[in-house]
Amino acid sequence: MVANYIFPYIARFENRTSEIVKNSILIAVMSFGKSFVNVVLLAITIIVSIFVPFFIAISPAIYMLFLNKSIEPVFERYMSSEDLEKERNRNRNYS
């Protein structure tokens, strides 16, 4: 569950490695419901990829899309209003 939060955390925040791991663990525990659903979704993606070989070509993208939609609100809770505004401006420039 923690691995789902480490790399998105690194992309958003700047901390030392020990703080990144600690904060990722705390986020995973505080958002246990979403973390559990993400792990179940990963397991389903792996199982389907084993039985439907074609699916292995698109399954990582589909899983990451759902993971992004699930994790985005979690990180927004921990961002300051200034950081949220910067994020929204950056996303508008890419649209």
C-alpha positions in Angstrom: 0.0 0.0 0.0 2.8 2.4 0.8 4.5 1.9 -2.6 1.4 3.5 -4.2 2.1 6.7 -2.4 5.9 7.0 -2.5 6.5 8.0 -6.1 3.5 10.4 -6.3 4.8 11.9 -3.0 8.2 12.4 -4.4 6.7 14.2 -7.4 4.7 16.6 -5.2 6.9 17.3 -2.2 10.5 17.7 -1.3 11.8 15.8 1.7 14.6 13.5 2.8 14.2 9.9 2.0 13.3 8.9 5.6 10.6 11.5 5.7 9.2 10.5 2.3 8.9 6.9 3.5 7.4 7.9 6.9 4.9 10.3 5.4 3.9 7.8 2.7 3.2 5.2 5.5 1.2 7.8 7.4 -0.8 8.7 4.3 -1.5 5.0 3.5 -2.7 4.4 7.1 -4.8 7.6 7.3 -6.4 6.7 3.9 -6.7 3.0 4.5 -9.9 2.6 2.6 -8.5 4.1 -0.6 -5.2 2.3 -0.1 -6.9 -1.0 0.2 -9.0 -0.4 -2.9 -5.9 0.5 -4.8 -4.2 -2.8 -3.8 -7.3 -4.8 -4.7 -7.3 -3.0 -8.1 -3.7 -3.9 -8.6 -4.4 -7.5 -7.8 -7.3 -7.6 -10.2 -5.1 -6.0 -12.9 -2.4 -8.6 -12.4 -4.8 -11.5 -12.5 -6.6 -10.3 -15.6 -3.3 -9.7 -17.3 -2.3 -13.3 -16.6 -5.4 -14.8 -18.1 -5.9 -12.3 -21.0 -2.4 -11.8 -22.5 -3.5 -8.8 -24.7 -4.5 -6.9 -21.6 -0.9 -6.8 -20.4 -0.2 -4.2 -23.0 -2.8 -1.7 -21.7 -3.2 -2.7 -18.1 -0.4 -0.5 -16.6 -1.9 2.6 -18.2 -5.4 1.8 -17.0 -4.2 1.0 -13.5 -2.2 4.2 -13.2 -5.2 6.2 -14.5 -7.4 4.9 -11.7 -4.6 5.2 -9.2 -4.1 8.9 -10.1 -7.8 9.6 -9.8 -7.9 7.9 -6.4 -4.7 9.5 -5.0 -5.2 13.0 -6.2 -7.8 14.0 -3.5 -5.6 12.4 -0.8 -2.7 14.6 -1.6 -4.8 17.7 -2.0 -5.7 17.3 1.7 -2.0 17.7 2.7 -1.2 20.6 0.4 -1.3 24.3 1.4 -3.6 26.6 -0.5 -0.6 28.3 -2.1 0.6 24.9 -3.4 -2.9 24.0 -4.6 -3.1 27.2 -6.6 0.3 26.6 -8.2 -0.8 23.0 -9.1 -4.0 24.3 -10.7 -2.2 26.9 -12.7 0.4 24.4 -13.9 -2.4 22.0 -14.9 -4.2 24.8 -16.8 -1.1 25.4 -18.8 -0.9 21.8 -19.9 -4.5 21.6 -20.9 
